[in-house]
Amino acid sequence: RNGVSAMQRSQAIAQTYAIVDAMRANVASARAGAYNLALPSSGCSIPSAGSSLASKDLNRWRKSFLDTMGDGPCGGVSCAAGVCEITIRWNDEAGSGGSTSQVLRTRVRP
C-alpha cells in the first residue's frame, strides 16, 4: 500500500514538471495567463484541446493523470504577476495514514 502511495506522489511531481516544461516552451502564453486552469473542488474534467498550444498542453496534461495516477487526481494552474502555481490533488488513502485529499503545490516563474 505504501508503494502505491509513493508512486502517486512521484507521479504528482512528474506531472508538475511536465506542465512547467510545456509552459516554459510557450513562455509568452504562460505569462499572459493562457495556462490558467481552475482546479475544481471535486472531480476532474478534461478541457477541450482547442486550437492554441496552451489548450492542447492542458488537455494532454489532465488526460495524463488518468494514465499515470488512476481515477480521481486532478491538477490546476494559476499564473499572475509572473508567478505560476501548479496544484495537483489526489486521493492518498492507499498509504498508511494517508489522506483522502493529498495536495502538492509548486510555484514557478516560467
C-alpha distance (Angstrom), angle and dihedral (degrees) to the residues before:
residue distance angle dihedral
R1 . . .
N2 3.77 . .
G3 3.81 89.1 .
V4 3.81 90.0 59.9
S5 3.79 89.7 48.4
A6 3.82 91.9 50.7
M7 3.80 91.1 47.1
Q8 3.81 91.5 52.3
R9 3.80 91.2 49.4
S10 3.81 90.0 50.4
Q11 3.80 90.5 48.6
A12 3.82 91.0 50.8
I13 3.81 89.1 55.1
A14 3.81 91.6 46.7
Q15 3.82 90.3 49.1
T16 3.80 89.6 52.2
Y17 3.80 91.1 52.7
A18 3.81 90.7 47.2
I19 3.80 94.8 58.0
V20 3.82 92.7 40.1
D21 3.81 89.7 53.9
A22 3.81 90.4 49.2
M23 3.80 90.7 49.6
R24 3.79 92.7 49.0
A25 3.81 89.6 51.3
N26 3.81 88.1 54.1
V27 3.80 98.1 32.4
A28 3.81 99.0 154.6
S29 3.80 91.2 56.7
A30 3.80 92.0 43.8
R31 3.80 91.4 53.1
A32 3.82 89.3 47.5
G33 3.82 90.9 56.4
A34 3.82 98.3 -107.0
Y35 3.82 90.3 133.8
N36 3.80 95.2 54.1
L37 3.79 107.5 126.0
A38 3.78 121.1 166.5
L39 3.79 118.6 -126.8
P40 3.81 105.4 -129.6
S41 3.79 117.8 -131.7
S42 3.79 89.1 -120.7
G43 3.78 137.0 6.8
C44 3.76 124.0 12.6
S45 3.77 125.9 -109.5
I46 3.78 122.3 -161.4
P47 3.81 110.0 -123.4
S48 3.78 119.6 -130.9
A49 3.79 114.1 -88.8
G50 3.81 89.5 -128.6
S51 3.77 121.7 176.7
S52 3.81 102.3 -78.3
L53 3.78 123.4 88.9
A54 3.82 90.1 -123.6
S55 3.81 93.6 54.9
K56 3.81 90.9 47.1
D57 3.81 90.7 49.3
L58 3.81 91.8 50.3
N59 3.80 91.7 47.2
R60 3.83 91.7 52.2
W61 3.81 91.1 43.0
R62 3.79 95.2 55.5
K63 3.82 92.1 42.4
S64 3.79 89.6 53.6
F65 3.83 90.5 61.7
L66 3.79 88.9 67.5
D67 3.81 91.2 49.5
T68 3.80 96.7 47.6
M69 3.81 106.9 25.9
G70 3.81 106.0 26.5
D71 3.79 125.8 -129.7
G72 3.77 121.0 -18.5
P73 3.82 109.2 31.9
C74 3.77 121.0 114.6
G75 3.77 139.7 176.1
G76 3.76 138.2 -153.9
V77 3.79 137.4 -170.9
S78 3.78 128.6 -150.1
C79 3.82 120.9 -178.0
A80 3.78 125.2 -175.3
A81 3.80 134.8 151.3
G82 3.81 92.8 2.3
V83 3.81 95.3 -54.0
C84 3.79 124.3 102.8
E85 3.78 125.5 -162.0
I86 3.79 117.1 -156.1
T87 3.79 115.0 -162.7
I88 3.78 124.8 -170.0
R89 3.81 121.9 -174.0
W90 3.79 127.4 -170.2
N91 3.79 141.5 157.8
D92 3.80 110.0 -98.5
E93 3.80 99.3 179.2
A94 3.81 89.8 120.3
G95 3.81 91.0 75.6
S96 3.79 124.5 75.9
G97 3.79 105.5 -86.3
G98 3.80 89.5 -0.8
S99 3.78 122.1 166.2
T100 3.78 126.1 -121.2
S101 3.79 87.5 -131.1
Q102 3.80 116.3 38.8
V103 3.81 115.1 176.7
L104 3.79 131.9 -164.0
R105 3.82 116.4 -167.5
T106 3.79 122.4 -172.5
R107 3.79 127.6 -179.5
V108 3.79 120.5 -155.4
R109 3.78 141.4 165.8
P110 3.80 106.2 -131.8
